[in-house]
Amino acid sequence: MKKVLLLKFGELFLKGKNRNEFKKLLKHNIMKKLSGLSFRLGEEQGRLFVCDFDENQTDEFVERLQSVFGLIALASATEIDTGLEEIKGFVSKIDFSDTKTFKVDVKRADKSFSVLSNDLEKLLGGIVLDNNPNLKVDLYTPERVLNVEIRTNQKTYIYDKLLPCAGGLPLGSAGRGLLLLSGGIDSPVAGYLVSKRGLEIEAVHFHSYPYTSVQAKEKVIELAKLISRYCGKIKLHIVSFTQIQEQIHKNCDADYMITIMRRIMMRIAERLCKKNGLGAIVTGESLGQVASQTMQSMNVTNSVVSIPVFRPVLCFDKEEIMNVARKIKTYDTSILPYEDCCTVFLPKNPVIKPTIKRAEFLEKKLDVDFLVECAIDNEEILEIDEY
């Protein structure tokens, strides 16, 4: 008899011939997430489990595993030898004193086991009721579910709580992209959401020192640390945007400042993508939230790049974004009152329906290629990893 952690995954079952590749990547990510801890990762009939670990570290294992994309749930289970008397004996000792309703759910993966699943559910339920006369069976909304899994390795796993995990697809299964990481609420959420769909990310942050403070930069580094808990190691590109913003402020119409700024950011992001083998740009833009996030504005900024631009929070309202931020624990850091470069030289009335033609005309007053080249040549690179 020993404790194991049963790991459940969802969408991987839909992957057909590619399932083994997804599972291999998931196992790799689990091993990375649990690095530094002593354990064994096993597999039985498509079910992964963690065993041979120090039970005093169970909470640490659970916390790390819950942030692994590709896992939908886990259970702390007791492993016993398969045998009718062994199962009956173990169930008879379970404490149900704090429970009012229950059900028994048996999964008999080992078809050689002599008792059918429905019959075993009735048998074990009867044992529980005999020992707890005030308890009632509820097959639809029970307060507690006693799960019994009989596997082909001659072991049976018994547990009563499923803990939710991050879900989604294994990190890295969808390629690699570059997140535009500001100090706000939206972009960390965008990074989390694309990573949940399997996209491994690097990040770029534009700062405008001395117009923006050192604390603003440190805030973004902290946000990168927080999302790295889910997204894995993040290479953070910190790009100075001071010279670019000063040139835009000096040479371009005030109402187009944000539009031109975003277009140059996208050019820099695309260059970094090509330089680092990344296939997409990821932003935290939400349709209609601010002037630079109208359909027309996004079209004008998209026009300067030739790679995909992912906007995972495009159709979220602010409350929905904040709810995710609270869930992944980035919200409190995001609302710290340190400005980012988007607040520098902010015009009173930014254009909400810019045109490509007008943007291109104003950019002729700038040496855009030189500005982009200088920004990339002087980037600072940090390696961020929560674990």
C-alpha positions as CSV (number, residue, x, y, z in Angstrom):
1,M,0.0,0.0,0.0
2,K,1.4,3.4,-1.0
3,K,0.4,6.9,-2.2
4,V,0.5,7.8,-5.8
5,L,-0.6,10.8,-7.8
6,L,-2.8,9.9,-10.7
7,L,-2.6,12.3,-13.6
8,K,-5.5,12.8,-16.0
9,F,-5.3,14.5,-19.4
10,G,-8.1,15.5,-21.8
11,E,-7.5,16.6,-25.3
12,L,-4.6,14.3,-25.9
13,F,-7.1,11.5,-26.4
14,L,-8.3,13.3,-29.6
15,K,-5.0,13.4,-31.3
16,G,-5.2,10.1,-33.1
17,K,-1.9,9.1,-34.6
18,N,-0.1,12.0,-33.1
19,R,-1.2,11.1,-29.5
20,N,2.2,9.5,-28.6
21,E,4.1,12.6,-29.6
22,F,1.9,14.8,-27.5
23,K,2.2,12.4,-24.6
24,K,6.0,12.3,-24.9
25,L,6.1,16.1,-24.8
26,L,3.7,16.1,-21.8
27,K,6.0,13.7,-19.9
28,H,9.0,15.8,-20.7
29,N,7.2,18.9,-19.3
30,I,6.2,17.0,-16.2
31,M,9.8,16.0,-15.6
32,K,11.0,19.6,-16.0
33,K,8.3,20.9,-13.7
34,L,9.2,18.4,-11.0
35,S,13.0,18.9,-11.4
36,G,14.8,18.9,-8.0
37,L,12.3,16.5,-6.5
38,S,12.8,12.7,-6.0
39,F,10.1,10.6,-7.7
40,R,9.3,8.1,-10.5
41,L,6.9,8.9,-13.4
42,G,5.1,5.8,-14.5
43,E,2.5,4.9,-17.1
44,E,-0.2,2.2,-17.2
45,Q,-2.7,1.9,-20.0
46,G,-2.4,5.5,-21.1
47,R,-2.6,6.8,-17.5
48,L,0.4,8.6,-16.1
49,F,1.2,8.5,-12.4
50,V,3.8,9.9,-10.0
51,C,5.1,7.5,-7.4
52,D,8.0,6.7,-5.1
53,F,8.0,10.3,-3.7
54,D,8.3,11.7,-0.2
55,E,4.7,12.0,1.0
56,N,5.7,14.9,3.2
57,Q,6.2,16.8,-0.1
58,T,2.8,15.9,-1.5
59,D,1.6,19.6,-1.5
60,E,4.7,20.7,-3.4
61,F,4.1,18.0,-6.1
62,V,0.5,18.9,-6.4
63,E,1.2,22.7,-6.7
64,R,3.7,22.1,-9.5
65,L,1.6,19.6,-11.4
66,Q,-1.5,21.8,-11.3
67,S,0.3,24.3,-13.5
68,V,1.3,21.8,-16.2
69,F,-0.5,22.4,-19.4
70,G,-2.0,19.2,-20.9
71,L,-3.1,17.9,-17.5
72,I,-6.8,18.4,-16.6
73,A,-6.9,16.9,-13.1
74,L,-4.9,14.9,-10.6
75,A,-5.8,12.7,-7.7
76,S,-3.9,11.7,-4.6
77,A,-4.7,7.9,-4.6
78,T,-3.8,4.9,-2.5
79,E,-2.4,2.0,-4.5
80,I,-3.2,-1.5,-3.2
81,D,-2.8,-5.0,-4.6
82,T,-5.8,-6.0,-6.7
83,G,-8.0,-8.6,-5.0
84,L,-11.6,-8.5,-4.0
85,E,-10.9,-9.0,-0.3
86,E,-8.1,-6.4,-0.4
87,I,-10.4,-3.8,-1.9
88,K,-13.3,-4.6,0.5
89,G,-10.9,-4.4,3.4
90,F,-9.5,-1.1,2.4
91,V,-13.0,0.5,1.7
92,S,-14.3,-0.7,5.1
93,K,-11.7,1.4,6.9
94,I,-12.4,4.7,5.1
95,D,-13.8,7.4,7.3
96,F,-17.1,8.9,6.0
97,S,-18.1,10.6,9.3
98,D,-18.1,14.1,7.8
99,T,-20.2,13.0,4.7
100,K,-23.9,13.0,4.1
101,T,-24.2,11.6,0.6
102,F,-21.9,9.5,-1.5
103,K,-21.5,7.2,-4.5
104,V,-19.0,4.6,-5.6
105,D,-17.5,4.8,-9.1
106,V,-15.6,1.7,-10.3
107,K,-13.5,1.6,-13.5
108,R,-12.5,-2.0,-14.3
109,A,-9.7,-1.6,-16.9
110,D,-8.5,-5.1,-16.0
111,K,-11.3,-7.1,-17.6
112,S,-10.0,-10.3,-16.0
113,F,-11.1,-9.1,-12.6
114,S,-14.0,-11.4,-11.7
115,V,-16.6,-8.9,-10.4
116,L,-18.2,-6.5,-13.0
117,S,-18.0,-2.8,-12.4
118,N,-21.7,-2.3,-11.5
119,D,-21.7,-5.2,-9.2
120,L,-18.6,-4.0,-7.4
121,E,-20.1,-0.6,-7.0
122,K,-23.1,-2.1,-5.2
123,L,-21.0,-4.3,-3.1
124,L,-18.7,-1.6,-1.9
125,G,-21.6,0.8,-1.4
126,G,-23.2,-1.7,0.8
127,I,-20.0,-2.0,2.9
128,V,-19.9,1.8,3.3
129,L,-23.6,1.9,4.3
130,D,-23.2,-0.9,6.8
131,N,-20.4,1.1,8.5
132,N,-22.2,4.4,8.3
133,P,-26.0,4.0,8.8
134,N,-26.7,7.7,8.6
135,L,-25.1,8.0,5.1
136,K,-27.2,8.1,1.9
137,V,-26.5,7.1,-1.7
138,D,-26.8,9.9,-4.3
139,L,-25.9,8.9,-7.8
140,Y,-26.3,12.4,-9.3
141,T,-25.0,15.0,-7.0
142,P,-23.1,13.2,-4.2
143,E,-21.1,15.1,-1.7
144,R,-18.3,12.6,-2.1
145,V,-17.4,10.1,-4.8
146,L,-15.3,7.1,-4.0
147,N,-13.3,6.2,-7.1
148,V,-11.9,2.7,-7.5
149,E,-9.7,2.0,-10.6
150,I,-8.7,-1.6,-11.2
151,R,-5.7,-1.5,-13.6
152,T,-3.9,-4.3,-15.6
153,N,-0.7,-4.0,-13.6
154,Q,-2.5,-6.0,-10.8
155,K,-2.9,-2.8,-8.8
156,T,-6.0,-0.9,-7.7
157,Y,-6.1,2.8,-7.1
158,I,-8.7,4.3,-4.7
159,Y,-9.3,8.1,-4.2
160,D,-12.1,10.5,-3.5
161,K,-10.9,13.9,-4.7
162,L,-10.0,15.2,-8.1
163,L,-8.0,18.4,-8.1
164,P,-8.2,20.6,-11.2
165,C,-5.1,21.3,-13.3
166,A,-4.3,23.8,-16.0
167,G,-5.8,21.9,-18.9
168,G,-5.0,22.7,-22.5
169,L,-2.2,21.1,-24.6
170,P,1.4,20.4,-23.7
171,L,3.6,23.4,-23.8
172,G,5.6,23.4,-27.0
173,S,3.2,21.4,-29.0
174,A,2.0,24.4,-31.0
175,G,5.4,26.0,-31.8
176,R,7.0,29.1,-30.4
177,G,5.9,32.8,-30.4
178,L,6.8,36.2,-29.0
179,L,4.6,38.0,-26.4
180,L,4.5,41.8,-26.3
181,L,4.6,42.0,-22.5
182,S,3.6,45.4,-21.1
183,G,3.1,46.2,-17.4
184,G,-0.7,46.0,-17.7
185,I,-3.3,43.4,-16.9
186,D,-4.0,42.1,-20.4
187,S,-0.6,40.9,-21.9
188,P,0.3,38.4,-19.1
189,V,-3.2,36.9,-19.5
190,A,-2.6,36.7,-23.3
191,G,0.7,34.9,-22.7
192,Y,-0.9,32.4,-20.3
193,L,-3.8,31.7,-22.8
194,V,-1.6,31.0,-25.8
195,S,0.7,28.8,-23.7
196,K,-2.4,26.9,-22.6
197,R,-2.9,26.0,-26.3
198,G,0.7,24.7,-26.5
199,L,2.6,27.8,-27.7
200,E,6.0,28.2,-26.1
201,I,6.8,31.9,-25.6
202,E,9.5,34.4,-25.4
203,A,8.6,38.0,-24.5
204,V,9.6,41.5,-25.4
205,H,9.1,44.6,-23.3
206,F,9.6,48.1,-24.5
207,H,10.7,50.6,-21.9
208,S,11.4,54.4,-22.2
209,Y,13.8,55.3,-19.5
210,P,14.0,57.9,-18.0
211,Y,10.4,58.7,-19.0
212,T,9.5,55.4,-17.4
213,S,11.0,54.2,-14.1
214,V,13.3,51.4,-13.1
215,Q,10.4,50.1,-11.0
216,A,8.3,49.8,-14.2
217,K,10.9,47.5,-15.7
218,E,11.2,45.5,-12.5
219,K,7.4,45.1,-12.5
220,V,7.5,43.5,-15.9
221,I,10.3,41.1,-14.9
222,E,8.1,40.1,-11.9
223,L,5.2,39.5,-14.3
224,A,7.4,37.3,-16.5
225,K,8.3,35.3,-13.4
226,L,4.7,34.8,-12.5
227,I,3.6,33.5,-15.9
228,S,6.7,31.4,-16.2
229,R,5.1,29.2,-13.6
230,Y,2.8,28.1,-16.3
231,C,4.7,29.0,-19.5
232,G,8.1,27.6,-18.6
233,K,11.4,29.4,-19.0
234,I,10.9,32.7,-20.8
235,K,13.6,34.6,-22.7
236,L,12.7,38.3,-22.0
237,H,13.9,40.8,-24.5
238,I,14.0,44.3,-23.0
239,V,14.2,46.9,-25.8
240,S,14.7,50.6,-25.2
241,F,12.0,52.7,-26.9
242,T,13.1,56.1,-25.8
243,Q,14.8,57.3,-29.0
244,I,11.9,56.0,-31.1
245,Q,9.3,57.8,-29.0
246,E,11.2,61.1,-29.0
247,Q,11.5,60.9,-32.8
248,I,7.8,60.2,-33.2
249,H,6.8,63.0,-30.8
250,K,9.1,65.4,-32.7
251,N,8.1,64.5,-36.3
252,C,4.6,63.0,-36.4
253,D,1.1,64.2,-35.9
254,A,0.0,63.9,-32.3
255,D,-3.2,61.9,-33.1
256,Y,-1.1,59.3,-35.0
257,M,1.6,58.9,-32.3
258,I,0.2,55.6,-30.8
259,T,-0.4,54.2,-34.3
260,I,3.1,54.8,-35.5
261,M,4.5,53.6,-32.1
262,R,2.6,50.3,-32.4
263,R,3.7,49.8,-36.0
264,I,7.4,50.2,-35.0
265,M,6.9,47.8,-32.1
266,M,5.4,45.3,-34.5
267,R,8.4,45.7,-36.8
268,I,10.8,45.1,-33.9
269,A,8.8,42.1,-32.7
270,E,8.9,40.5,-36.2
271,R,12.6,41.1,-36.5
272,L,13.1,39.4,-33.1
273,C,10.9,36.5,-34.2
274,K,12.9,35.9,-37.3
275,K,16.2,36.2,-35.3
276,N,15.1,33.7,-32.7
277,G,13.1,31.2,-34.8
278,L,9.6,32.3,-33.5
279,G,6.5,31.8,-35.6
280,A,4.0,34.4,-34.3
281,I,3.5,37.6,-32.4
282,V,1.2,37.6,-29.4
283,T,-0.5,40.7,-28.0
284,G,-2.9,41.5,-25.2
285,E,-5.2,43.6,-27.4
286,S,-8.9,43.5,-26.8
287,L,-11.3,44.8,-29.5
288,G,-12.5,48.3,-28.8
289,Q,-10.9,48.6,-25.3
290,V,-8.7,51.7,-26.3
291,A,-8.1,53.7,-29.4
292,S,-5.2,51.6,-30.6
293,Q,-7.3,48.5,-30.4
294,T,-10.1,49.3,-32.9
295,M,-10.4,47.1,-36.0
296,Q,-8.9,49.9,-38.1
297,S,-6.0,50.4,-35.8
298,M,-5.2,46.7,-35.7
299,N,-5.3,46.5,-39.5
300,V,-2.9,49.4,-39.8
301,T,-0.4,47.8,-37.3
302,N,-0.8,44.3,-38.8
303,S,0.1,45.7,-42.2
304,V,3.8,46.1,-41.4
305,V,4.4,42.4,-40.5
306,S,4.1,39.2,-42.5
307,I,3.8,36.6,-39.7
308,P,0.7,35.7,-37.7
309,V,-0.4,38.0,-34.9
310,F,-2.4,36.2,-32.1
311,R,-4.7,38.2,-29.9
312,P,-6.1,35.6,-27.4
313,V,-8.1,38.2,-25.4
314,L,-9.5,39.9,-28.4
315,C,-13.2,39.1,-27.5
316,F,-12.8,39.2,-23.7
317,D,-14.3,42.1,-21.8
318,K,-12.1,43.7,-19.0
319,E,-13.8,41.8,-16.2
320,E,-13.1,38.5,-17.9
321,I,-9.4,39.4,-18.4
322,M,-9.1,40.5,-14.7
323,N,-10.7,37.2,-13.6
324,V,-8.0,35.2,-15.4
325,A,-5.3,37.6,-14.1
326,R,-6.4,36.9,-10.5
327,K,-6.5,33.2,-11.2
328,I,-2.8,33.1,-12.4
329,K,-1.8,35.7,-9.7
330,T,-0.6,38.4,-12.0
331,Y,-3.4,40.9,-11.2
332,D,-1.9,42.5,-8.0
333,T,1.5,43.1,-9.8
334,S,-0.2,44.4,-13.0
335,I,-2.0,47.1,-11.1
336,L,1.1,48.5,-9.4
337,P,1.2,52.2,-10.3
338,Y,4.3,52.2,-12.4
339,E,3.9,53.6,-15.9
340,D,4.9,51.8,-19.2
341,C,6.0,53.3,-22.5
342,C,2.5,53.5,-23.8
343,T,1.8,56.4,-21.4
344,V,4.7,58.5,-22.6
345,F,3.7,61.5,-24.8
346,L,0.1,60.2,-24.7
347,P,-2.0,62.4,-27.0
348,K,-5.3,63.8,-25.8
349,N,-7.3,62.6,-28.9
350,P,-5.6,59.5,-30.6
351,V,-7.0,58.5,-33.9
352,I,-9.4,55.6,-33.7
353,K,-9.8,55.0,-37.4
354,P,-6.3,55.4,-38.8
355,T,-5.4,54.5,-42.4
356,I,-2.3,52.8,-43.8
357,K,-1.8,55.5,-46.3
358,R,-1.6,58.3,-43.6
359,A,0.6,56.2,-41.4
360,E,3.0,55.5,-44.2
361,F,3.1,59.2,-45.1
362,L,4.1,60.1,-41.5
363,E,6.7,57.4,-41.3
364,K,8.6,59.0,-44.2
365,K,9.6,61.6,-41.7
366,L,11.4,59.0,-39.7
367,D,14.4,56.7,-40.5
368,V,12.3,53.7,-39.4
369,D,14.9,51.0,-40.4
370,F,17.7,52.8,-38.5
371,L,15.5,53.1,-35.4
372,V,14.5,49.5,-35.5
373,E,18.1,48.4,-36.0
374,C,19.4,50.5,-33.1
375,A,16.7,49.2,-30.8
376,I,17.4,45.5,-31.5
377,D,21.2,46.0,-31.4
378,N,20.9,47.4,-27.8
379,E,18.4,44.9,-26.4
380,E,18.9,43.4,-23.0
381,I,18.1,39.7,-22.6
382,L,17.0,38.1,-19.3
383,E,16.3,34.4,-18.7
384,I,13.2,34.0,-16.5
385,D,12.3,30.7,-14.9
386,E,10.1,30.3,-11.8
387,Y,11.4,26.8,-11.1
